[in-house]
């Protein structure tokens, strides 16, 4: 049985997505590790203790446990977590050495990559890295990361035995920005749990959420500049439909989250949209399907997305998506067939495509049906099968020599 040490330093797979720094990566780590465990891989996920009173170890299911590592204050901002990387790494190494070790390390996000880089050398283990976002990719959208992150990512890339990306577009973007990597580049598409995310009754979903019968736009995600909630609000304003509403599921996130929420609130007032934009707290992941089913259109106006789980989940529920044409969204959405892609986050285009879907019920139904059918190609079981093969190949090769 393969034994894998999964690293998720800055956010726990057990934490509520949409709260603090928790988002799609929480879902990715939790669901992929669960699928790996079900396939016979023994997985221990190491994450930083993010609140007081957490047990040292949580046995999630057979072959799947989460270890809470004490490293720094429980409410330490993500921007300061580099300061506890050494403490976190020491604790993980101590735990591994006293609990049978591991065959390899799989790091998620660049902070975990720094941890994995050191563990690789100290314990002589293969290193698999899934970055989820890259500093240079975020920079293309105007989200400039620190020189420390840039330098650290390059070091991790130079020592990783395999790097997992979510889609061919992300691989191409990686290669154009970073060149070739000494390890392999593996495409591992995330999945969707169709037991939760599938088409359902729109009226029933709206009744459950207390929503009316008018057009409903939906935004799901953390409130921060990267995710583009301001674009969603401006799209609602551009439509000029007095009965249209925007539902927002998510909370302020990151250093700029509160300021971004305040800016969005000003946009709402400036456009006289009070009472037509409804904010819901972050929801347990499986309950998001009710929101997707209630919506006519899901808006994903992100500046960058390595994959875009919201778009996949919405499509699986039969709801068409209007999204920025970036990153993994280019793979997920077949423009004009399963949804619409907007170049450059242009509000006029977001409003135009949204209006088309609201005005043409047959188009909306056809697109939603096609999106649900396409979503069937994505499963966590398939993702786990690919990752398990990557692990097996690495265990038979010499380790990449650190650049």
N, C-alpha and C positions, 0 to 999 in steps of 0.2 A: 504494500500500500504506500503510495506517495504521501509524504508528510510535508505540508507547506506552511511556512510562516507568512501570513498575510499582514502587511503593514498599512494602517490607515490612521496616521498620527493625529491629524488635525480635526477629524470628524468621525464619529462613531457610526457604524452600520445599524446600531440599535437606537440612535437618536432620531427624533422626528424630522423628516425632510421639510425644508422651508423655514426652519428655526435656526437662527444664528448662521453658522457656516454650512449647515446641512442642506443638501440638495440632491441632484441626480447621482452624485458619487456615492452617497449613502445607500441609495437603492441599488446601484451597480454592485458595490462590494457585497451587500447583504444577499442579493439574489444570485450573483455568480458563485459566491462561496457556498450558498445553500445547494445550488445545483452540482457543484464539485463534490460536496459532501455526500449527496445522494448517489453520485457515480462511484463512490468508493475512495475519494481522496480525503485524507485526514487534514483538516484545516484548523489552524489557530490564528485568529485575527487579533492583532495587538493594536489597541487604540488608547489615546490619552484619556485619563479619567476626567470627564467633562462636568461632573457635578458631585457634590458630597454624598456619601452614603452608598456609593456603588459597590457591589460585590467585586472581589478580586477577579473572579472567573464566573462567566455565565455559560452554562451548557445549553446552547441554543437547540441543538438536535444531535443525533448520532453523527460523529465525525466533524462536528462544527461547534467551536467554542470561541468566546470573546474574552480576552484578558484586558482588564482596565489597568493601565500603567500610571502610577502616580508620578507626574512630572510637571512641576510648576503649579501655580494657582489654578483652581478649577475653571475660573472665568477668564483665563489668559486669552487676550485677543489673538487671532490668527497671525496678525502682523508681527507679533512678538514670539511666536512659537519656535523660531530658529534658535532662540536662547536656551531651549530645553531639549534640543535634539540629542546632545551628548548624554544627558540624564536618561532620556527615553531609551536610547540605544543600549546603554549599560544595563538597564532593567530587562530589556528584551533578551539580550545575550545571556544574562543570568538565568532567566526563566527557561530559555532553550536548553542551556547546558544542564539544567536540573530536571528537565522533563522529556528527555529522550531526543532532543535536537530536532532538526528538520533536514529535508533533502534539498530544499531550495527556499528562496525568499522572493515574495511577490509584493512589490511596493506600489502604492497608489498615491499619486500626486507628488510634486517635487520634494516636499518636506520629508515624506516617507522615503523617497528615493535617496536622500542624503543619509538617512538611517540605514537603508538597505545597502548602500555603497560601502559603508563601514563594516556592516555585518558580513558582507561577501568576503572581505579581506580577513577579518578576524576569525571567521568560522569556515572559510574555504567553501562557500556555497554559491551555486548559480544565482544570478540576480535577474528577475523579470520585472520590468517597469511599465506601469500604465500611468501616464502623466495626467490624463483627463483634460488638461489644458496646457498649452505651451506658452512661455513668455513671449516669444516672437510672434506667435499667432495672435495673441491678445493685443500686441502692439500694433498689428495691422488695423485693428478696429479702434485704435486710439486709447486703449487701456495699457498704459506703459507700466511695466513691472520694474522692480528694483534691479540694479546691477548684480546684487548678491544672488538673487534668484536666477538671473541669466547665467552667471558663472557656475552656480551649483547644478543647474540643469545640464549644462554642457559636460560637466564632470560625470554626472550620472549616466548621460547618454553614452559617453566614452567608455564606460565600464559595464554597461548592461549587456547581458548575454542574449536577451530578447526584449524588444519593446513592443507592447501591444497598442494598436490604434483601433479606432472604432469603425472605420470605413476606408475604402480606397481613396476618397478625397482627402482624408486626414493624412494618409500615408504620402500622397503626392505633395501635400502642403509641407509635411515634415521634411521630405527630401529636398524641396525647393528652398527651404529656409535653413536647414541644418546640414544638407549633403548626405552622404552615405554614413551609416552607423556601423561600428565594428561587429555588433551583434545582429541578429535577424530582426526584421520588421514584420510583425504578424497582425493581420486584420482579424479582430475579434468583435463582431457586431453584438451589441447588447440585445437583450430579449424583452419580451412583454409577457406577463402572466395572464393568459387569456381566460383563466377561471375568474379573474376580477375585471379585466378590461375587454369588453365585448359590446356589441350594439345592444341597446335597450330602449325602453319606452321613454320618450322625451317628456311627455306630459306628467308621467309618474315621477320622473327625476325632478322636474320643476316643482311639483307639489311637495316633494320631500324637502326641498331647499327653501320653500316659501317664495318662489319666484313666479312672476306673472307670465302672460302668454305672448308678450311682444318679443321682438328680436333680442337675442342674448349673445353678446360676445364674451369670450372667456380668456383670461390671462392667468397662467399658473406658473409660479416661480418666485424666487427670492427678489425682494425689492432692492435693487442696486442698479447703478447706471448701465452696466453690461447687459442686463436683461431687457431694458427698453420699455418699461411700463408707460413712460411718457408717450411713446409712439402709439400704444394701445389707446390711451385716453384721447389723443389727438385724432385717431381714427374714428372713434365714436363721435367726436365733435364734427368731423368732416362729413359724416353720413347725413346729417341733417334730419334724422328721424327722431321725433320727439318721444316715441315709445320704445326706442332701443336702449338697452342697458349693457353695462360692462361689469362683469363679475371678476374680482381679483382674489386669487387664493395664494397667500404667501405673506411673509413678514419682512421687515427691514433686515438687511444682512450686510455684514462687513463694516469697514470704517466709514463708508459713505452712505450706508443704508438709511439712517435716520434723516440725513440731509436730502437724500433723493426722495424719500416719502414726502417730506415737507414741500419739495419742489413740485411733485406730482399733485399734491393737494392744491397748490396755487394754480396749476394749470386747470384743474377741475373748476375752481371758482372763476377763473378768467373766462372760461368757456360756458359758464352757467350750467354746469353738469351736476350740481349738487342734487343728491337723491337719485341719480342715475348711474353712479359708480358705487358698487357694493363690495366692501372688503370683508373677506372671510379669513379667519386664522388658518395657519398651516394645518393640513388635514392628515390623518393617518393615510399612508399611501393607498391602501386598497379602497378607501372611501372616495378617492378622486374620480373614480368612474362615474359616480352620480353627477358630478359637475360636468364632465365631458359629455355625458348623454343629454344633459339639460341645455347645452349650448348649441347655437346654430353654427357658429364659427369659433375656432380657437386661434388666437393670435400669438405668434412666437417671434417678436421683433428683436431678437438678441443681436448684439454686435458680433459675437462669435459663438459657435457651438461645436464642440468636438463630435457630438452625436445629435442630441436633442430628444431625450426620452419623452418629454411632454408631447412632442409631435407624433411620436410612435404610439403612445398610449391613447391620444385623442383619435388617431386614425383607427386604432383597434376597436374603439367604441363607435366607429362609423360617423365621426364628426370631421368635416373637412378643415384643413389648416391653411392659414395664410401666414407665411414665415419669411424671414430674411433669407436670401439665397447665399448662405455661408456654410462652410464645414460640412458636418454630417447631414444637415438638412437638405443638402443637394442630393444625397443618396436616398433619404427617406421619402421625399416628396417628388412625385412625377408631375411637373408643372402642367396644369390644365387637365390632369386626369385624376389625381388623388388630392390635389390642393393647388395652391399658388405660391410661387417664389417671387420675392420682391428684391430687386437689386438695390443696394445702397440704403435700405431702410427708408425709402421714400414714402412719406405719409399719404400723398395723393394716390400712390399705387396701392398701399394697404387699404385705403378707403374704396378705391375702384373695385378691387377684387372682392372685398367683403360685400360691397353692394351687389355685385353679380350673384353671389351665393344667396343673399337675402331675397333678391328679386326673382330668382329662378329656382323654384323648389325642386324641379326635376334635375337640374344641374347639381344642386346640393345633394340630393339623394344619390345620384349616380357617382359623384365624387366620394361621398362617404362610404358607399358600398365598395368601391374600388380600393379605398384606403384600408378598410377592414380586411379585405382579401389580401392586400399586400402585407399587412401586419402579420399575417400567418407565417410569413417566411422568417420571422424573428422569434427565437425562443432562448431561454436561459439554458435549457438542456443542450442545445446546439452550441451555444457559447462555451459551456463547460467542456464539451467534447473537444472543441478546438484548443482550448487552453490546456486540457489534459495532454493532448498530443504534443503541444509546445513543451510542457514539463518533461515528458518522456524523452524527447529529442535532446534536451539540454543535459539530462542526466547521463547521456551517452557521449557527450562532446567535451573537449577541453574548454575551460573557462576563458572568456575574453580577457586578454591582458589589459590592465587599466592604462589608458592613454595619459 
